Every structure is written in C-alpha cells, then in structure tokens.
Amino acid sequence: MTSEPGRQCAAPPAAPGPSRPGAVVVPRWAVLTRPFYPADLVAIAFLALLIALTLICSARIPMWPAVVATSGAIIAILTGLAVADARRGSRAVHFLHSWAFAPLVYVIYAEIHWVIGPIHRGWLADDLLIAIDRALFGGNPIEWFGAFARPWLTEIAQIAYTSFYPLVVAVGAELYLRRSEADFQRFNFACACVFLGSYVGYLLVPAVGPRFTLYDFSSIERDLPGLLVTAPLREFVNAGGLVPVGVSKPVALGLAHRDVFPSGHTMMTLVSVWWSWRMRLAVRWPVTVAGALLVFATMYLRYHYVVDVMAGAVLAAVAIWLLPAAWERIVTRFRTRPCGEAVPGAGS
C-alpha cells in the first residue's frame, strides 16, 4: 500500500445510530486526535505522565521547572506539526512531522535524567542486577568477555555500539523512501513504544552499569584499548550519556545517566532487525550484522549487565507480539492517521 505524503487515511467510519455489538465506539473528543499519528499520542501521553510525576515529586526534584517546560515544549512541537501537516499537507511539513520523534527522543532521554536520581534519593539498583547476574551465571559474566578482548574486536564493537541510532534510522528511512505511509508510521509507533518503554524501566530500576560499578571508569582505555576510532567514539558515547571525559569515578557515578535496565539498545535493535526482515528491506542484512555486534558490544564494552540484555530481548519479543493490537486500537479508537489497516504481526 502506498499513500501520498501528507495525505490523511481515515479509520473506518463508525456505524450511524445506536451502537451494535462489536461496533467501534468513537468518543466525541476523538476529533481532537485526528491530526496525530499514533507515535505522537504515545509520546504526548508519556510526557504528560512525566509532567504529572515531576509535579507530584517536585519537592525532591531541583530541576522540576526545566522538566515541565521541556516536556511541555515537546508536546507543543508535536501538536503544532500535526495540525500544520493536516491542514497544509506540504511535503516539507509532512517530513518534519513524520521524523519529529527521531531527534526529540534524545531530548526526552536527557530530561528524565533530571528526574530519576532525585525521586530515588540517589538509590541505585546495580547491586541487585549484579546479584542476579551472579546467581544466573555463578560469577561475573562481564569478566568472561575480557578473556578474548583484542584491540581489533574492541574497535568493531565500539563502532557497532555507536551505530545504534543510525541503525534504527536506516530501517525507517527505507520505509519512508518506499512512500508507504502506513508501514513507516507503524515502525515509528514501534520506536516510540520501545524507546519510551525502556525509559519507564530506567525510572523504575535506576542503574548505571558495570563500567561504573564493577570497574574503574577511568581504566577503560587501558583495559579495552581500540585502534583508530575507539577513543573518540567512546568519548562521544560518554558525552551522550552526560559523563564528561577525565572525571573521577565518584564524579562519573554521580553524573551518569541511570539508563541500564532494561537494555534499550537491545530492545530497539531487535525490533529494528525484525522489522527489516518482516518488510524485506534492502538494509536487512547490514542491520542484522550490525545489530548482532551491537548487542554483543553492550556487554563486552561494559555498558550493560547480562540481565539487562536478557530483559531487553524478552521485552522486544513482547513488543513485537503486542504492538499490532495496540496500533489497531489507537488508530480505530482515536481516529488517528494513517489508515486503520492490520499491522504485520509475528504470526502473520
């Protein structure tokens, strides 16, 4: 199925007159949600709940005005783009609306850092995650990766780990260039659910990962040296995780984002790989190879405990199973864009 950029595909109309068993009942307020894509509504719902949590716990959160203002600004951006896209239908506005979540997801990632630490009063779940790893494997499985550490392998692993966002974007870009509106928006919806779902995990289980707890953060260059690009890519990842280069372990531990459980990298990578094969995309083999290396790198490079990756894999499978029904419900219930078609499911 193809559709022109900017063209709205309405869900099946509700039956007139008294509702019949099995008929879709559309609330009157659904007219307000018609300009939005399902991914927009997922992001707006998450941000609304984040604002509510921040206000309730504002006494603990020094940065609560910034969280509320940032979340409100993102909601306003998504709303403005949705309304402009529905009214004007220009290709430029449609492109901005379709891809808005891609940059905004990092802004959301950054702002929840202002919330997680304060609401938990500094508590970290790392000891619990370490204990689970030890119970499952009879020791520290992260140490086992060190037995076959080589500079060339570290180089490949660091490149793969840093390719996380480009990997996801590559899947979305091919779907977008196919001009299949519904398929692209289904993937966009999956991205919103999986990314923001992992953020819920960070809020519930704050942890910083083995590079800060089981090892000396400043020793990574000595323990896992690379070749040409490992060092700058590692600095790039550290900066993205809000940890500047050259700080001591206590300072790094305080600054580091609580973004370990579940492994969002694993969740979103596996969902992207599944989508690339389900839609038979040209990028499916590069995405699969890079994705496999990326999941390996999460543990080899000490970003995640093994239990984080296991939880991410399980949740990715759950997402693949549940998201088709969730898409259908949102599109038909809220009369969102694009079409109310069946989503490719794991069993279809």
Steps between C-alpha positions, in 0.01 A plus 500: 500500500628845415365838589601851407703688762273710714184322397281397791356149499198486725409198706176319410202725578287419801161351433216755522224467752505286814819308554496133405695220667854509366462848349779751557379767740679826429498757780407856406838629605669275242464788253789661690732206430437469125805705390737283704687182421493221762867571582406861580237388749736254668762772545246755623353250749847416632590868537170578673568224754857626543369850571253359753771294674734799505239729654404242762866452597606860438629537857765237417585618147706821485463515121124451497424830321737398218336156471152650481609768252691255278219245497243771430711634214526154341124453529450840336741412216328169428157663514602788277653272240199267502252784451714669233548172317127423501403850382772582249613162372832632370787256453732701724257512791412134448868404513556697821191347659589145394857521631441721805533215750853412381675805654246557776554154649850603606367817663258285699786265590704793630222657704402185689852509647383801698223288648638149562774577751301739718182292524704199615710716734820370345414130532645276230386150406844391378566274800174317425584458131853380585353247743259371233786459253703310759205280594431414135859441391686413818727801474545828317428422133632840389849383599474210255493741207838630606658162430479558124542877494708619206553855367349410161194347667461802727517724193224306324288483815528875566405584142202264522385642833524857373297408190186450710304806384615475135391134500147590609486796262613279210192279542269800524664674205447209264136472603456875452667497159267222394222757554300248697341730754339232714810279517725791594259618769468149642876492544497852642235384749715199593798733557297727727365209706834322533716806570257648752432157648870464574493844664225376731740222598770756577256690722408182689843333521773769510844357423820621338663179376819298556742757358424714807446233766703186425789689341687825528339730244833667426670165422295415191765630258760279664277194536329515159718700260391532141677602181407820315150618591422324827615787721305782328190283464521406867523868592199568278296232677610627841398854410162374378459325836582829675841387631791728403842357425766484770285520813559279804289192570290665777427799277419277203271288718307809603471640147428180312153444358300225670433325171596136541193287571360384268747538215329743265774436246407132496126565489505748214767314304309171506175672405680675211651172380159331514339784305774495236435131434122520535490774234783341296701822497821536301683594822399183685838326476711802604252573779510139621880478503541842663221416745661172609832677557323781686329263745836329561664840550257602774659237725852479357549877540352492854198717428249239622468204731396176334162509675432838336550348156288196588217725620532713187473193276190375682335841487581534129316173437206620708492826304501319166208290623289778658559804281280391206192491724604825670532671162157382390338617822655846487427557131137389524424636846663840456446538122869575450699500179573308281276205404340253738667201334625185661858519618753234404497270799736230611259236390374657178 
